[in-house]
């Protein structure tokens, strides 16, 4: 059989984090949009226990009637050989000699949260000499860790809000001191896992007596917790893409997150399961304000040495200040996600966006850069 002339793309999804289901939804949307005349897609699922499998063609990758999709581990077991000369996937079957599935030109690691978006899979792919979409090891790790993210931004003179980090040892052995530090932030505060996304494990705390329970809830997702002072302002997001032909990063039209009803904040259910969320693209801001948020988003992207793509989230205060909230180096690509919607409004539709990400990844070298 003659070898395929198509670019071979391994779409990796699922994973071990609490954002497993959203990764599956993202992968379903991307694989539905990818140009099959140009790309050969290899769907690689990672089960919650970490097993890699060649995903079945009929795997459900959408939220249906409130049911979240999942990689169950069914399918041929896969492994990535750490041989930069092979760049292939191996099928591993008990009692049989492993066989190659063929070389992969680029990996789309559509993984959210720890063990995927945090530099772990990026390091593995670097060791294997495989090109991939998105940020490298350091940028992914710093972008995932909200504490280090804010430290880097502060060092570059970018605006962030007041916060307190609560490490595992500090919480276990110096709890009173950390609680006293948190009290200095005032109320309300938002208690978050330091290394999680999709609004997992977040609690808005108004009463002091609820603080410890909120920290414990966040620690179910991550032993490291960040507590942020509430900032009065509009929630604005901006998409960023790595520049073409070694140019500077490009920022999309921003979006404003508008939540109707009495929902206190942008939580998991509001993002993915509720209809009370609205995105205004572009938001009702004057042109100078839009230019400023685009400039800050590109600076935040560059400060972390990001590659590929990112979504940068801000607060816009009543007095006109921009406060950086966080960056997401592998933002969701679900139909409801802000990132593809912002780029569509900026003139880059969904298939073109996926194509640009793959082509950008193919053009960059492997190894140190």
N, C-alpha and C positions, 0 to 999 in steps of 0.2 A: 504494500500500500504506500503510495507517495505521501511524504510528510505534508502536514497542513501548512499553508502559507499564512494562516491567520496568527495573530499575536495571542499567545496563550496566557490567560489571566486566571489565577487562582483566587476566588472570592472566599475569604475566610470569615466565618461568623459563628455566633453562639458565645462560647467561652465560659469561664469559671466565675465571673463576677455576677453581682445582683442585677446587672443590666443585660443579662443573657437574652431575654426575650426581645428587647429593643434592638439588639444587634441582629437578631433574626429578621425582624421587620425591615430594618435598613437593608439587609442583604436581599430580601425579596424584591424591594423596590428597585434596587440597583440592577439586579439581574434581569428584571423585566424591561429595563430601559437600555441596557447595553446593546451596542450594535453587533449582532451575531454574524453579519456579513464580514466584519472586520476582526472580531475577537472570538476566540474559542474559550468558553467559560468552564472552569473546573470548580464545582461547588464543594467547598471543604467546611464541614461542620465540626465544631468543638463542643463536646458534651459538657455538662456541668461538672463532671468528675475529671475533665481534662483530656479525654480521649478524642483523637482526631479521626474523622471518618469521611469517606466519600459520600456526600449527602445524597439520599434518594431523590429521584426526579419529582416525586409526588409529595415531598415534605412541605407541610403547611408553613408558610412564612408570612402570615398576616394575622392581625388581631381580628377574631371573628366572635361576635356575640360576647364580647368581654373576655374571651379566652386568649391567653398569650401563647405564642408559638414556642417550640423548644426543640433542640437537637437532643434526641434520646440516646444517641450512641449506636443506633442501627445503621448498618452499611459497612463497606469494606474499611478495615482499619488502615490508617495512613501514618507515615512517618516522613520527616524531612531529614535526609542525610546531610551531615555537616561537612559537605565537600563542595567548596566553591567552584569546582570544575564541572559538577553535575547539574546543579540548579534544578533538580527534579524532585518529585514525590515518589515514595515507595509504598506499595501495597503490602501490608504485613498480615499474613494469615497464619494461625497456629499450625505448626507441623510442616510448613512449606517454606521454601526459599523465597525471601522477599523479591518482588518483581517491581520494575520501575513503571510508573504511570506516565513517564515522559517529562521533558524539561518544561519549566514554567518561566515565562518571560518577565512577568511582574505579578506581585501579590497585592490584592486589595484587602488589607486587614480591617474589616468592618466590625471591629471589636470595641466595645465601650467599657470603661472602667478598668479596674485592676486586672492584671494578667492579659492585657491586650492593648489598651490605650496608654499604658504607663511606661512603655519602653521595654517591656519584657519580650514580647514577640518581635519587636524591632531589633533587639539585640540578637535574637536567634536567627532572624533573616540576614542580618549583617554577617554573622558567623558562617552562614551557608552561602554567602555571596549572591543573594537574590535581591533584586530591586523590588521596592514596595512603595505604595502610595502613602504620603503623609510624613509627619515629623520623624526625626531620628530618635535615637535612644535618649539623649539628654533632654531635648526639647519635650519629648513625650512624657518623661518622668517629671520634669519641673512643671509642665502644664497640668499634669494630673494632681500634683500635690499643691493644694491651695496655699499652704504656708510658704513654701519655697517660691511659688509663683509670685506672691505678693512681695517677697523680699527682693526678687530680681527686678520687678517693676519699680519698687521704691528706689533701688540703687540706680536706676536709669532716670529718676525724676518723674516717673509717671504717677498719676494720682490714684491712691487706694484709700479705702475707708478704714476706720479703727477696728482692730481684731485682737483676739487672744488665741494662741495655740495651746492645746492641751495634749501633751504626749502621754503615752501609756504609763510610764513610770511615774510621771508627775501626778496623774490622776489617782494612782494607787497609793502613793506615798506622801504627796503634798497637796491633797485635795483642797484643804481649807485655803491655802495660799492661792491656788488657781481660781477658786470661787471668788475670793476677794478681788483678784485681777479682773474677773469677768464683771463684777459689780460696777467697776469703774466705767464700763461701757455704757451704763444706763440700761433702760428697757424701752421697748422690747429688744431682744437679740435673736439672732438666728444661729442655731446650733447645727453643725454639719459634719459629716465624715470628711476628713481632709482629702481623701483620695477616692471619691465616688462621684458619679454624675447622675443625670436623669432625675435629679431632685430626690434621690434615694436617701432615707434616713434623716431628713431635715425636719427640725421642729422650730416653730416660732414660739418663743418664751416671753410671756408678759409678766408672770408672777415668779418671784424669786424662789418660792418653794417648788416650782416645777423644773428648775434648772438641772438638778442632778439626774432626774429621770430622762431629761432630754439628752444629756451627755451619754447616758447609758444606752439610749436608743441609737444614737449615732455610732457608738462603739460596737454595736452589733454588725456594722458594716466595715468599720475601720478602727483600730485601737488608737489612732491619732485623730484628734477632733479639732475643728476650728470654730470659734464663736465670734460672730461678726455683729457689730452694732447695726441696728436698723437704719437705713438711709432713706429719708423722704425724697422721693423722686420717681420719675418715669423710668420704666425698664426698657432699654434700647439695646438691640443686638446688631452686629455688623459682621458680614462674612468677609473673609480674606482668602485670596488665592496667591500662591507663589507666582512671581512675575514670569512672563515669557521671555525667552532668549536672554536669560540672566538679568532681567530687569527688576525693578523694585516690586514689592508685593502690591497687589491691587485689591481695593476694598469695594464691596457691593453697596448698593443703596441699603440703608439701615431699615430695621423693622422695630416697631413698638409692640411690646407684649401687653395686650389689654385683656383683663380678666373681669368678666361680668359677675354679678351676684355677690355673695358674701365670702368667697374664697379668699383666705388671707394671703396666700402667696402661690407661686408658680410651682406646684408640687407634681408628683408623678401622674396622678389621676387626671389633673388638669391638662397636662401635656399630651397624654396619650389616650385617655378613656372618656374625657368629658367634652362637651360642646361649648363650654362657657369661655373658651379661649379664642381670642381674635388677634391676628397679626395685621397691623397697619403698615403697609409698605408703599411709599415711604411714610414715615410719621409726619405729623403736622409740626415741622420745624422749619425755621428759615434756612435758606441755602448756606449761610455761613456756619450754622450749627451742624448741618449735615456734613459739610466739608471738614469740620473739626473732628467729628466722631470718626470719620473715615481716616483722617490723619492719625488719630490716636490708636485706632485699631491696627493700622499698618505698623506703627511704632511698637505696640504690644507684641505683635507677631515677630518682628525683627529682634526685639529684646530677648526673646527666648530661643532665637535661631530656628524658628519653625520652618518647615518645608511643606509643600503640598497645599494644605488647606487649614483653616481654623475658623471658629466662630468666637467673636469677642463680645462679652456682655458688659453693659454699662448701666449706671444710674445717671439720670439727668436731673439735677436738683432744681428747685424753684428759682434759685438765684443764678441759674445758667451754668453751673459747674458740671463737668463730666467726671465721674468716679468709676474707675475700672472695678468690675466685680470678679470676673473670671474669664479664662480662655478654655475652649474645648478643641483639642487638636484632632479629634475625629468626631465631628458633630453628626447628629442623626440625619439620615437621608429618608426618613419615612415621609409619606405624602403630607403629613401634618408638620414636618420639620421646617424650622425657619430658614436654615442654610440654603437649601435648593430654591425655596420661594424667593429669598432675597436676590439670588443670582438670576432667577427667571425674570424678576422685575428689572434687573440690570442688563437684560439682553442675552443671558446665557441660559438656554433651556436645559432641562434635566439630562437628555442624552449628550448634549454638547459639554455639560459640566463633567459628567463621568469620563467622557473621552479626553477632556483636557487634563484631568487628574492622572489618567493612565499615561498619556503622552509625556507629561511633566516628569513622572517617575521613571519612564524609560530613558529619558535624556540625561538623568543624573548618574554619576559613577557610583559603583559600589565601594565599600571601604570608607576610610576617613575622608572627609570633605569639608 
